[in-house]
Amino acid sequence: MSIAGIICLVGALVIVPFIIYYVKEAKNHPKGLIAAALSNMGERFGYYIMNAVLLLFLVSKFGLPDGTAGVIYSVFYFGIYVLSLVGGIIADRTQNYNKTIQWGLIIMAIGYVVMAIPLFSKTADGAILDSGAGWATILTITCMALLFIAFGNGLFKGNLQAIVGKLYDEFEEEAAKKGPEALAEAKKRRDSGFQIFYVFINIGGFFAPFIAPFLREWWLKAHHLVYNADMSGLCHQFLANGQETQKFTETMAAVLQDGYVFTDTAAFCSDYITVFNQGVHFSFIASVIAMAISLIIFLVNKYKFPQPAKKEVAQVVEYTAEEKQAMATEIKQRLYALFAVLGIAIFFWFSFHQNGQSLSVFARDFVKTDAIAPEIWQALNPFFVIVLTPIMILFNKRVTMSTPRKIALGMAIAGSAYLFLMIFSIIKNYPSGEEFRLLDAAQMAAAGLSKAAPWVLLVTYFLLTVAELFISPLGLSFVSKVAPRHMVGLCQGLWLGATAIGNLMIWLGPVMYNAWPIKYCWAVFAVVCFVSMAVMLGMVKWLERVTQ
């Protein structure tokens, strides 16, 4: 068994006790909670496959620069969150959440089906083309498939969460009939219920990043080739300029296996790019299967799920001028506080979602990938979410700290992750990613450079996941506390909007990574996080007053 296979098996064994724990915990929650979470696992499975492979796939298949692929990735993730608002509006107006969710799964599946088709632009003799009308057409088809996935996600994501919210509304209504104490106990379960929901959907996220590397390496082996993170990029460079560098020669010799029929270098490059990316295409079939399973689970259980209803028309109440003025002032204060935290959230997601951008290309270029493919490191985030959530629940019970202070702490932890990477890159004297990729073995040895050991990514993702657990669920909690009662839906939409804006900026990561020595790239993210922390701490007393 490969090292990656061992990691997957060990990780699965580690999370089994946690799954058992969460299943037992769910017995004290609404009956539909686990069914809803399992319905969501397919979407998260596809999401984490995309998170792991999309940028690297666009680079390896189309030969796009990291920055260009990063822009496509950013727009895709921006679309997922922005279109969640559209999906919510559609469900609210049609008052048919079930149908909206079903169509979301179907449309996502269509997008993944298109992504699974291995289309390539080739000449009559089978050589890969790096430009031209065929290349542009296939890239356009790929982007349209991503739009389908984003739109389907928008129809699905928020509306299933709304159903989970309605489960707890009814759960609390039933508890209220038993008395105030029962109601108070039921209300306490809502936060932990969403944490259980969040953990279950991350189970699919843990396994997803292993799929593409397993299928790709199996397909390469079937064609007498082996995986190398640099080879696709070097092949595209050769097809573009015909120059065979020392690094190209060394890498090609390393990937050729007995049984491969070598005719010429151009044919080899076309073969490697095709076979390498066909394996990635096959991983999207797994996403289609995951969507189908989620759809079946949802259809079997949909009649058990309550449907959010239209809000009743509020009774008109007359207020004095003084009361109106006081209410207007309070609403303004709450909205100011909300937008202050939304600003912090933008910079958190800008930094955190580098896991699919600059951190992915860092894993590809600077980390030893002979045993563990760069995509597999994306499994660390959902793994840490699963195993750390009980600790976070205990922390929230034992430590008295306001939500704004916890968010500030989360930003400090995120900043420390990038500070760690910056210091490590300074010690290793790493150049920019673009410069590093051009170095052959002799040049690296002469410059005293070496690739990083995997533990660097382990530390980085651990810190970023802890930061996520402080900021993501607690940010939602803060929004629910500070939002004016007649604007809760809008304010939750603004949180999604802030997440979308943060995602729209993440393409800057690969640009900085390739333009400067990478220590400066990590320094930018560290400064962004620590400045955000300082701003949050500066506002914390005011925010605490507003949320009282």
Salt bridges, closest charged atoms under 4 A:
GLU43 OE2 - ARG44 NH2 2.75
ASP66 OD2 - ARG364 NH2 2.88
ASP66 OD2 - ARG437 NH1 3.31
ASP130 OD1 - HIS236 ND1 2.81
ASP169 OD1 - ARG190 NH2 2.72
GLU172 OE2 - ARG190 NE 3.06
GLU174 OE2 - LYS177 NZ 3.17
GLU185 OE2 - ARG189 NH2 3.40
ASP230 OD2 - LYS247 NZ 3.74
ASP230 OD2 - LYS451 NZ 3.92
GLU330 OE2 - ARG334 NE 3.15
ASP365 OD1 - ARG364 NE 2.76
ASP365 OD2 - ARG437 NH1 2.87
GLU375 OE2 - ARG216 NH1 2.62
GLU544 OE2 - ARG405 NE 2.80
